[in-house]
């Protein structure tokens, strides 16, 4: 009788972790691509605000975005606090870009 286990090649230790890390790297690449797309749209927002003399910060819009993101996060099983914190960092980074280009607050 042949022992089937003798013929099964085991993955080296850490191979599963490497596969997971490769998938994480792919997610990170997609996130960066989305941030670049967001940056292009923010450029359009900057142009609009400059043309009509709007202020940089729109707290009502930010609050609406954060609430919407928290709801979406809950729907997909992501901790809404994490989603809010990440989006808050994204908003803050792009607001800084707007301030640099438009001045003021």
C-alpha positions in Angstrom: 0.0 0.0 0.0 1.3 3.5 -0.9 1.2 6.2 1.7 -0.5 9.1 -0.1 1.1 11.6 2.4 4.6 10.8 1.1 3.7 12.1 -2.3 2.0 15.3 -1.2 4.4 18.2 -1.4 4.0 20.6 1.5 4.3 24.3 1.0 7.4 25.8 2.7 6.7 27.6 5.9 5.7 31.2 5.2 4.4 30.5 1.7 0.8 31.1 2.7 1.9 34.3 4.4 3.7 35.4 1.2 0.6 34.7 -0.8 -1.5 36.8 1.6 1.1 39.6 1.4 1.0 39.6 -2.4 -2.8 40.0 -2.2 -2.4 42.9 0.2 0.1 44.5 -2.2 -2.5 44.2 -4.9 -5.1 45.9 -2.7 -2.6 48.6 -1.9 -2.0 49.2 -5.7 -5.7 49.5 -6.2 -6.0 51.9 -3.3 -3.3 54.1 -4.8 -5.0 54.1 -8.1 -8.2 55.1 -6.5 -6.4 57.9 -4.6 -5.0 59.1 -7.9 -8.5 59.2 -9.4 -9.7 61.0 -6.3 -6.9 63.6 -6.8 -8.0 64.2 -10.3 -11.5 64.9 -9.1 -10.3 67.1 -6.4 -8.5 69.1 -9.1 -11.8 69.7 -10.7 -13.3 70.7 -7.3 -10.4 73.2 -6.8 -11.1 74.7 -10.3 -14.8 75.0 -9.5 -14.2 76.5 -6.1 -11.7 79.0 -7.5 -14.1 80.0 -10.3 -17.0 80.7 -7.9 -15.0 81.9 -4.9 -16.0 79.1 -2.6 -14.2 78.3 0.6 -12.1 75.2 0.9 -13.7 73.5 3.9 -17.3 72.3 3.7 -18.0 70.6 7.1 -21.5 69.7 6.2 -20.3 67.8 3.1 -17.5 66.1 5.2 -20.0 65.0 7.8 -22.3 63.6 5.2 -19.4 61.7 3.6 -18.2 60.2 6.9 -21.8 59.1 7.8 -22.2 57.5 4.4 -18.8 55.7 4.7 -19.7 54.4 8.2 -23.0 53.0 6.8 -21.3 51.4 3.8 -18.6 49.9 6.1 -21.2 48.4 8.4 -23.0 46.8 5.4 -19.8 45.0 4.3 -18.7 43.9 7.8 -16.0 46.5 8.3 -15.7 48.4 11.6 -17.2 51.8 10.9 -14.7 53.5 13.1 -11.9 52.2 11.0 -13.6 53.4 7.8 -14.2 56.8 9.3 -10.6 57.1 10.5 -9.2 56.2 7.1 -11.6 58.5 5.2 -10.9 61.3 7.7 -7.2 61.0 6.9 -8.0 61.1 3.1 -10.2 64.1 3.5 -7.6 65.9 5.6 -4.9 65.2 3.0 -6.9 66.4 0.1 -8.1 69.5 2.1 -4.5 70.4 2.7 -4.0 70.2 -1.1 -7.0 72.5 -1.6 -5.7 74.9 1.0 -2.3 75.0 -0.7 -3.9 75.7 -4.1 -6.7 78.0 -3.1 -5.4 79.5 0.2 -7.6 80.1 3.2 -10.1 77.8 4.9 
